[in-house]
């Protein structure tokens, strides 16, 4: 039985803690704030309840596996999962709308043909076939195994089977997501649909590798899910599973240093003084914890300068109409202006950013059926404090999908990168993206094992990167490396 100190109570840390405890180890979690969940939090006021982090769930199998492996009890015994249908409504720059069914290739093809014209659905369907090939090539090394020591193989190889494109007497293949949209989808609305999956993770589609095709494929293949009561209920269920397995939590306990002795970890030092001895330490990656020792030679360099999110929580008069889509993506009218504002030096475009509108049909989130809880979100540069003009621009964009929105507002709560930084510890409120192959390894994350013996990293700033499913996977990988040793190669 080993003593294990876990720094932080984010979702990756909780997943690791539960798995390590059920393996017989003594696990203590040190969380600098007063609650669990990391970015998966909740805001409540006047009977309204909002998720302040992720509002939807993909790949629920990751969390189902956690519950089976830590107690042989289905996740659905602790939370209620609801498959969202339609998966999303898209409002494009030209006013065209498309409503896409959940996890149905034939349904999506038909919906896009009907909304965008004959042939559009077929091109998207063919793209999904190629995206599946990229998924099959990268799923295991990127998600289910510790990062390979020869990780440059993943960095240098583009797994997406791009279609040859002839231009100026030359044959080229798409190397970026934007090129896939322009050369293979050949419709600015389909390109916007594709690029929105990267943009949602703070990735610039102009430089994001074509391997990011796996992002829309994951949503298409495994569906989009909501959690009754909000995604915060998933965090609660995982926290309670940790308590069931006798994980000890120390809240309000910031760790300022990892203690080393004879070339391996020996414990952690909380801010209050003293040393808590430990045989193993699980910490957030470098983006979420400043106390990691220097990296060893050859390690992946963590991403820096990632965008963050602006979120506007709206309490509305009037109930949610029957048949309303849970999620609506309202695409920016000035795509290049939006990308330059996010990833360059240009000011925010007057036309406003791409905005995601969440309108959950969950009676547990509102005081009564005559009110509605709506969440608006947009990507913004990390480390910035969005002003009133940007908040109003987000509302303007949202009104393209919800006419008369402002007339229904009882009150609003604005959450900025500073709120994310305060809750997660990430510099500037940065939000990590999932790991992706190719691009020279720029979108890989540091391995879960480190140069210091006994120190491991879990969560969005470690392999395999950001997002709820990936955080859960990182916890499983860290548990495997500690329990089975450095020869662990993932679940079979």
C-alpha positions in Angstrom: 0.0 0.0 0.0 1.5 3.3 -1.1 0.9 6.8 0.1 -0.2 8.9 -2.8 -0.7 12.7 -2.8 -2.9 14.2 -5.5 -2.6 17.9 -6.2 -5.9 19.4 -7.2 -9.4 18.0 -7.5 -10.0 18.4 -11.2 -11.7 15.7 -13.1 -8.5 14.0 -14.2 -7.2 14.0 -10.6 -10.5 12.6 -9.3 -10.4 9.8 -11.9 -6.8 8.9 -10.9 -7.6 9.1 -7.2 -10.6 6.8 -7.4 -8.7 4.2 -9.5 -5.7 4.3 -7.2 -7.8 4.0 -4.1 -9.6 0.9 -5.4 -6.2 -0.6 -6.1 -5.5 -0.4 -2.3 -3.4 2.8 -2.0 -3.9 5.5 0.5 -4.8 8.6 -1.5 -5.1 12.2 -0.2 -6.2 15.0 -2.5 -5.0 18.5 -1.8 -7.2 21.2 -3.4 -6.4 24.9 -3.0 -10.1 26.0 -3.5 -13.0 24.9 -1.4 -14.6 22.4 -3.8 -13.9 19.7 -6.4 -14.3 19.5 -10.1 -11.7 22.0 -11.5 -13.4 23.8 -14.4 -16.6 21.7 -13.9 -18.5 24.1 -11.6 -22.0 25.5 -11.1 -23.5 28.9 -10.6 -26.8 29.2 -8.8 -29.1 32.1 -8.2 -32.8 32.6 -7.7 -33.6 29.0 -8.6 -31.5 29.0 -11.8 -28.6 26.6 -12.1 -25.8 26.9 -14.8 -22.8 24.8 -15.6 -19.8 27.2 -15.8 -17.5 24.7 -17.5 -18.5 22.1 -20.1 -22.2 22.0 -20.8 -22.3 18.7 -22.8 -20.6 15.4 -22.6 -19.0 13.3 -25.3 -17.5 9.8 -25.0 -19.4 8.9 -21.9 -17.8 5.5 -22.1 -14.7 7.0 -20.4 -16.7 7.7 -17.2 -18.8 4.5 -17.5 -15.5 2.6 -17.4 -14.4 4.5 -14.3 -17.5 3.5 -12.4 -17.3 -0.2 -13.4 -13.6 -0.4 -12.6 -14.0 1.3 -9.2 -17.1 -0.5 -8.0 -18.8 -2.5 -10.6 -21.7 0.0 -10.5 -23.0 1.6 -13.7 -22.5 5.4 -14.0 -26.2 5.6 -14.8 -26.9 4.5 -11.2 -25.4 7.8 -10.0 -26.3 10.3 -12.8 -28.9 10.4 -15.6 -27.4 10.7 -19.1 -29.7 12.0 -21.9 -28.6 11.7 -25.6 -29.1 15.2 -27.1 -31.2 15.1 -30.3 -30.7 17.1 -32.4 -27.0 17.2 -31.9 -26.8 20.8 -32.9 -28.5 23.6 -34.8 -26.1 25.7 -37.0 -26.9 29.2 -38.0 -24.4 30.2 -40.7 -23.1 33.6 -41.8 -25.5 33.9 -44.7 -28.5 33.1 -42.5 -28.8 29.5 -43.7 -29.7 27.0 -40.9 -29.0 23.3 -40.6 -30.3 21.1 -37.8 -28.2 17.9 -37.4 -29.4 14.7 -35.8 -27.3 13.0 -33.2 -25.1 10.1 -34.2 -26.7 9.4 -37.6 -24.6 9.7 -40.7 -27.6 9.2 -43.0 -29.6 11.7 -41.1 -26.8 14.3 -41.1 -26.3 13.8 -44.9 -30.0 14.3 -45.5 -30.2 17.3 -43.3 -27.2 19.0 -45.0 -28.6 18.3 -48.5 -31.9 19.8 -47.5 -30.4 22.9 -45.8 -27.4 23.6 -48.1 -28.3 22.0 -51.4 -27.8 18.7 -53.1 -24.3 17.3 -52.8 -23.4 19.1 -49.5 -24.4 16.1 -47.4 -22.5 13.7 -49.6 -19.3 15.7 -49.3 -19.7 15.9 -45.5 -20.5 12.1 -45.3 -17.3 11.4 -47.4 -15.3 13.6 -45.1 -16.6 11.6 -42.1 -15.4 8.4 -43.7 -11.9 9.9 -44.0 -12.1 11.3 -40.5 -12.9 7.8 -39.2 -9.7 6.5 -40.8 -7.7 9.2 -39.0 -9.5 8.2 -35.7 -8.6 4.6 -36.2 -5.0 5.4 -36.8 -4.6 7.7 -33.7 -7.2 6.5 -31.2 -5.0 4.1 -29.3 -1.6 6.0 -29.2 -3.3 9.3 -28.5 -6.0 8.4 -26.0 -5.5 4.9 -24.6 -1.7 4.5 -24.1 0.9 6.5 -22.3 2.7 8.9 -24.6 5.3 6.9 -26.6 8.9 7.6 -25.8 9.3 8.1 -29.6 6.5 10.5 -29.7 8.0 12.3 -32.7 6.4 9.5 -34.8 3.0 10.9 -33.9 4.3 14.5 -34.4 5.6 14.0 -38.0 2.9 11.7 -39.5 -0.4 13.2 -40.7 -3.0 10.5 -40.2 -5.8 12.2 -42.1 -6.1 10.6 -45.7 -6.5 13.9 -47.6 -7.9 13.9 -51.1 -5.5 15.0 -53.8 -6.2 18.5 -54.9 -4.9 20.0 -58.2 -4.0 23.6 -58.2 -1.8 25.5 -60.6 -0.6 22.3 -62.2 0.4 20.9 -58.8 -1.2 18.1 -56.8 -1.5 18.9 -53.1 -3.1 17.4 -50.1 -4.7 19.3 -47.3 -2.4 19.7 -44.3 -4.6 21.9 -42.2 -8.3 21.9 -41.2 -8.9 25.0 -43.2 -7.5 23.4 -46.3 -9.7 20.4 -45.8 -12.7 22.7 -45.7 -11.7 24.7 -48.8 -10.5 21.8 -51.0 -12.6 18.9 -49.9 -15.9 20.3 -48.6 -16.0 23.2 -51.1 -18.8 25.2 -49.4 -18.1 28.0 -46.9 -20.9 26.8 -44.7 -19.5 23.2 -44.5 -16.1 24.7 -43.9 -17.5 26.7 -41.0 -19.2 23.6 -39.6 -15.9 21.8 -39.7 -13.8 24.6 -38.3 -16.3 25.2 -35.4 -15.1 22.0 -33.8 -11.5 23.2 -33.7 -12.5 26.8 -32.7 -14.5 25.4 -29.7 -11.2 24.1 -28.3 -9.4 27.4 -29.0 -7.6 26.1 -32.1 -6.9 28.2 -35.2 -8.2 26.1 -38.1 -5.7 27.8 -40.5 -2.8 26.1 -38.7 -4.5 23.2 -36.9 -3.5 19.9 -38.6 -5.9 18.0 -40.7 -5.8 15.3 -38.0 -8.3 17.5 -36.1 -10.9 15.8 -38.3 -11.2 13.4 -35.4 -13.0 16.1 -33.4 -16.2 16.2 -35.4 -15.9 12.4 -35.9 -15.9 11.7 -32.2 -19.1 13.7 -31.8 -20.7 12.1 -34.8 -19.7 8.5 -33.9 -20.3 8.5 -30.1 -23.0 11.1 -29.8 -23.5 14.2 -27.7 -25.0 13.8 -24.2 -26.4 16.0 -21.5 -26.3 15.2 -17.8 -29.6 15.7 -15.9 -29.0 18.5 -13.4 -26.0 19.7 -15.4 -22.5 18.3 -16.0 -21.6 19.4 -12.4 -23.6 16.3 -11.4 -21.0 14.1 -13.1 -18.3 15.8 -11.0 -20.4 15.2 -7.9 -20.8 11.5 -8.7 -17.0 11.0 -9.3 -16.2 12.9 -6.1 -18.6 10.7 -4.1 -17.1 7.6 -5.7 -13.7 8.8 -4.4 -15.3 9.2 -0.9 -16.7 5.7 -1.2 -13.2 4.4 -1.8 -11.9 6.3 1.2 -10.0 9.0 -0.6 -9.2 11.8 1.8 -9.8 15.4 0.7 -8.0 18.4 2.1 -9.8 21.6 0.7 -8.3 25.0 1.1 -4.9 23.3 1.0 -2.6 24.8 -1.7 0.5 22.8 -2.5 3.5 25.1 -3.1 6.2 22.5 -3.6 6.9 18.9 -4.5 9.4 17.5 -2.1 12.3 15.4 -3.6 14.7 13.1 -1.9 17.4 10.9 -3.5 16.1 11.5 -7.0 12.4 10.7 -6.4 9.4 12.3 -4.9 9.1 12.2 -1.1 6.0 14.3 -0.5 4.3 17.6 -0.9 4.5 20.9 1.0 1.2 22.7 1.6 1.2 26.5 1.9 0.5 26.2 5.7 3.9 24.6 6.3 5.1 21.1 7.0 5.6 18.2 4.6 3.0 15.5 3.8 5.1 12.4 3.0 4.1 10.4 -0.1 5.5 7.6 -2.2 3.9 9.0 -5.4 2.6 12.4 -6.3 0.0 13.1 -9.0 0.0 16.8 -10.1 -1.7 18.8 -12.9 0.4 19.4 -16.0 2.5 22.5 -16.3 -0.4 24.7 -17.5 -2.2 24.1 -14.2 0.5 23.9 -11.6 3.6 26.0 -11.2 5.5 23.7 -8.9 6.7 21.0 -11.3 10.4 20.4 -11.5 12.2 21.1 -14.8 11.4 18.8 -17.7 13.8 16.2 -18.8 15.5 16.2 -22.3 13.2 15.1 -25.1 10.0 15.8 -23.3 7.1 17.4 -25.1 6.9 21.1 -24.4 3.4 22.1 -23.1 1.3 24.5 -25.1 1.3 28.1 -24.1 -0.9 31.1 -24.9 -4.1 29.1 -25.5 -7.3 31.0 -25.8 -9.9 31.1 -23.0 -13.7 31.5 -22.9 -16.2 34.2 -22.2 -19.4 32.9 -20.8 -22.7 34.8 -20.3 -25.3 33.1 -18.1 -28.8 34.3 -18.8 -31.9 34.0 -16.6 -34.9 34.4 -19.0 -38.6 35.1 -18.6 -40.7 32.6 -20.5 -40.3 28.9 -20.8 -38.3 26.9 -23.3 -40.4 26.2 -26.5 -41.0 22.5 -27.3 -38.5 21.1 -29.8 -35.8 23.7 -29.1 -32.3 22.5 -29.9 -30.2 22.0 -26.8 -27.2 23.5 -28.6 -27.1 26.2 -31.4 -23.8 27.4 -33.0 -24.2 30.8 -34.5 -21.3 31.3 -36.9 -19.3 34.5 -37.2 -20.2 36.7 -40.2 -16.5 37.8 -40.4 -14.5 34.6 -40.2 -11.1 36.1 -41.0 -11.7 39.0 -38.6 -12.6 36.6 -35.8 -9.5 34.4 -36.3 -7.2 37.5 -36.5 -8.7 38.8 -33.3 -8.2 35.5 -31.5 -4.9 34.4 -32.9 -3.4 37.6 -34.3 -3.3 41.2 -33.2 -6.5 42.6 -34.8 -9.3 44.0 -32.7 -12.5 42.1 -32.3 -14.7 42.3 -35.4 -17.8 44.4 -35.2 -19.9 41.5 -36.5 -19.2 39.5 -33.4 -17.6 36.1 -32.7 -18.9 32.6 -33.2 -21.3 32.0 -30.3 -22.5 28.7 -28.8 -26.0 28.9 -27.3 -27.0 26.2 -24.8 -30.7 25.8 -24.0 -31.1 22.7 -21.9 -34.5 21.3 -21.5 -33.9 20.3 -17.9 -36.5 21.3 -15.3 -33.9 21.0 -12.6 -32.1 24.0 -13.9 -34.9 26.5 -13.7 -37.2 27.7 -10.8 -40.4 26.8 -12.8 -41.6 26.0 -16.4 -42.1 29.7 -17.0 -38.4 30.5 -17.1 -35.4 29.4 -19.1 -31.7 29.1 -18.3 -29.5 29.9 -21.3 -25.7 29.9 -21.6 -23.8 31.8 -24.3 -20.1 31.2 -24.8 -17.4 32.4 -27.1 -13.6 31.9 -27.4 -11.5 34.8 -26.3 -7.8 35.3 -25.8 -6.5 34.1 -22.5 -5.3 36.7 -20.0 -7.7 39.3 -21.2 -10.6 40.9 -19.5 -13.4 41.2 -22.1 -15.3 44.5 -21.9 -18.9 45.4 -22.1 -18.7 45.9 -25.9 -17.8 42.2 -26.4 -20.5 41.0 -24.1 -23.0 43.0 -26.1 -21.6 41.7 -29.3 -22.1 38.1 -28.0 -25.8 39.0 -27.2 -26.2 40.5 -30.7 -24.9 37.3 -32.3 -27.1 35.1 -30.0 -30.2 37.1 -31.1 -29.7 35.8 -34.6 -30.8 32.5 -33.2 -33.1 33.7 -30.5 -35.0 36.8 -31.7 -36.1 39.1 -28.9 -33.6 37.6 -26.5 -32.8 40.8 -24.7 -36.5 41.5 -23.9 -36.6 38.2 -21.9 -33.5 38.8 -19.7 -34.2 38.9 -16.0 -30.5 39.1 -15.1 -27.2 38.0 -16.5 -23.9 36.8 -15.0 -20.7 37.3 -17.0 -17.7 34.9 -16.5 -14.3 35.8 -17.9 -10.8 34.2 -18.2 -10.1 35.6 -14.7 -12.8 33.4 -13.3 -11.3 30.3 -15.0 -7.9 31.2 -13.7 -9.2 31.6 -10.2 -11.0 28.2 -10.2 -8.4 26.1 -12.1 -5.1 27.8 -11.6 -4.4 27.9 -15.3 -2.4 30.9 -16.3 -4.6 33.6 -17.8 -7.6 31.2 -17.7 -6.2 29.2 -20.6 -8.2 26.2 -21.6 -6.2 23.2 -22.9 -7.1 21.5 -26.2 -7.2 17.8 -26.8 -4.0 16.1 -28.1 -3.7 15.9 -31.9 -1.2 14.1 -34.1 1.0 15.8 -36.7 2.0 19.5 -36.7 5.4 18.7 -35.4 4.0 17.7 -32.0 2.7 21.2 -31.3 -0.6 19.8 -30.1 0.7 16.9 -28.1 0.9 17.3 -24.3 3.6 16.2 -21.9 3.6 12.6 -20.9 1.9 11.4 -17.7 5.2 10.2 -16.3 8.0 12.8 -15.7 11.7 13.0 -15.3 11.3 12.8 -11.5 10.7 9.2 -10.3 7.3 8.9 -8.6 5.8 12.1 -10.1 3.0 11.8 -12.6 0.7 14.3 -14.2 -3.0 14.1 -14.9 -5.7 16.4 -16.3 -6.1 18.6 -19.3 -2.5 19.9 -19.2 -1.0 16.4 -19.5 -1.4 13.6 -22.1 -3.9 13.2 -23.8 -5.0 16.8 -23.3 -8.1 18.9 -22.6 -11.8 18.0 -22.5 -13.8 15.8 -20.1 -13.2 12.5 -21.9 -9.5 13.2 -22.2 -9.2 14.2 -18.5 -10.8 10.9 -17.5 -8.4 9.0 -19.8 -5.4 10.8 -18.2 -6.5 9.6 -14.8 -6.7 6.0 -16.1 -3.2 6.2 -17.6 -1.7 7.6 -14.4 -3.3 4.9 -12.4 -2.0 2.2 -14.7 1.5 3.6 -14.6 1.6 3.7 -10.8 -0.1 0.3 -10.3 1.5 -1.7 -13.1 4.7 0.3 -13.5 6.4 1.9 -16.5 5.6 -1.1 -18.7 1.9 -0.3 -18.7 0.6 0.2 -22.2 -3.1 1.0 -21.6 -6.2 -1.2 -21.3 -6.5 -3.9 -23.9 
